[in-house]
């Protein structure tokens, strides 16, 4: 009996790649935050400031929508209330991180990243002839 063996690694790689691409495309901010170390601290601060400006405008629009809807029962506004709470929390967090970057309390360099990587990642050791 002939059986076909399908290598699933390329298929899963494609699925994961498309998933990450769509995540980043649709927002992916938390993924981007995890990669800030790839930027210089000043560049990271600028990107976070742009994000804060965008989110601030979204908060203003949400507040306008809520204020313009006093006749709508709260039950039907819960989603907007939730959106507002999330925007406020994100803006608070962005402000704190931007302040820390500006003040130098949060900073990094290529050298620091390399030293940190070496300190945190276990070094592979070569097997010697006495190991069996």
C-alpha positions as CSV (number, residue, x, y, z in Angstrom):
1,X,0.0,0.0,0.0
2,X,1.4,3.4,-1.0
3,X,0.9,6.2,1.5
4,X,1.6,9.8,1.0
5,X,3.5,11.6,3.7
6,X,2.7,15.3,3.9
7,X,5.3,17.6,5.5
8,X,3.1,19.9,7.6
9,X,5.9,22.2,8.7
10,X,5.5,24.5,5.7
11,X,1.7,24.5,6.0
12,X,1.8,25.5,9.7
13,X,4.5,28.1,9.0
14,X,2.2,29.6,6.4
15,X,-0.8,29.5,8.7
16,X,1.2,31.2,11.6
17,X,2.7,33.7,9.2
18,X,-0.6,34.7,7.8
19,X,-2.0,34.9,11.3
20,X,0.8,37.2,12.6
21,X,0.5,39.3,9.4
22,X,-3.3,39.8,9.9
23,X,-2.8,40.5,13.6
24,X,-0.2,43.2,12.9
25,X,-2.3,44.6,10.1
26,X,-5.5,44.8,12.1
27,X,-3.8,46.4,15.1
28,X,-1.1,44.2,16.7
29,X,0.0,47.0,19.1
30,X,0.9,44.5,21.9
31,X,3.0,42.6,19.4
32,X,4.8,45.8,18.5
33,X,5.3,46.7,22.1
34,X,7.2,43.4,22.6
35,X,9.5,44.4,19.8
36,X,10.3,48.0,20.8
37,X,13.8,46.9,21.8
38,X,14.5,46.7,18.1
39,X,14.3,50.5,17.9
40,X,16.4,53.2,19.5
41,X,14.7,54.6,22.7
42,X,14.0,57.9,21.0
43,X,12.4,56.2,18.0
44,X,10.3,54.0,20.3
45,X,9.2,57.2,22.2
46,X,8.1,58.9,19.0
47,X,6.1,55.8,17.9
48,X,4.4,55.6,21.3
49,X,3.6,59.3,21.2
50,X,2.0,58.9,17.8
51,X,0.0,56.0,19.2
52,X,-1.1,58.2,22.2
53,X,-2.2,61.0,19.8
54,X,-4.3,58.5,17.8
55,X,-5.8,56.9,20.9
56,X,-6.5,60.4,22.4
57,X,-8.5,61.3,19.3
58,X,-10.4,58.0,19.5
59,X,-11.2,58.8,23.2
60,X,-12.5,62.2,22.2
61,X,-14.7,60.7,19.6
62,X,-16.0,58.0,22.0
63,X,-16.8,60.7,24.6
64,X,-18.7,62.7,21.9
65,X,-20.7,59.6,20.9
66,X,-21.6,58.9,24.6
67,X,-22.5,62.5,25.3
68,X,-24.7,62.6,22.2
69,X,-26.6,59.5,23.3
70,X,-28.3,60.4,26.6
71,X,-31.6,59.0,25.5
72,X,-30.1,55.5,24.8
73,X,-30.4,53.1,27.7
74,X,-27.0,52.3,29.2
75,X,-27.4,48.6,28.4
76,X,-26.9,49.5,24.7
77,X,-23.9,51.7,25.5
78,X,-21.9,49.2,27.5
79,X,-19.6,48.4,24.5
80,X,-18.7,52.1,24.1
81,X,-18.2,52.4,27.9
82,X,-15.9,49.5,27.7
83,X,-14.0,51.0,24.7
84,X,-13.7,54.2,26.7
85,X,-12.2,52.4,29.7
86,X,-9.7,50.5,27.6
87,X,-8.7,53.8,25.8
88,X,-8.2,55.6,29.2
89,X,-6.1,52.7,30.5
90,X,-3.9,52.5,27.4
91,X,-3.4,56.3,27.4
92,X,-2.4,56.2,31.1
93,X,0.1,53.4,30.4
94,X,1.4,55.1,27.2
95,X,1.9,58.4,29.2
96,X,3.9,56.6,31.9
97,X,6.2,54.8,29.4
98,X,6.7,57.9,27.3
99,X,7.6,59.8,30.5
100,X,10.1,57.1,31.5
101,X,11.7,57.1,28.1
102,X,11.9,60.9,28.1
103,X,13.5,60.9,31.6
104,X,15.9,58.1,30.8
105,X,14.4,55.7,33.4
106,X,13.6,53.3,30.6
107,X,16.4,53.0,28.1
108,X,18.6,50.4,26.3
109,X,21.4,50.1,23.8
110,X,22.7,47.4,21.5
111,X,25.5,46.6,24.0
112,X,23.0,46.3,26.9
113,X,20.7,44.1,24.8
114,X,23.6,41.8,23.9
115,X,24.8,41.6,27.5
116,X,21.3,40.9,28.8
117,X,20.8,38.2,26.2
118,X,24.0,36.5,27.1
119,X,23.1,36.7,30.8
120,X,19.6,35.4,30.5
121,X,20.0,32.7,27.8
122,X,21.8,29.5,28.9
123,X,24.9,28.9,26.9
124,X,25.1,25.6,25.0
125,X,28.1,23.5,26.1
126,X,29.9,21.2,23.8
127,X,29.6,17.5,24.8
128,X,32.9,16.1,25.8
129,X,34.1,12.6,25.3
130,X,33.4,11.6,28.9
131,X,29.7,12.1,28.5
132,X,27.9,8.9,27.5
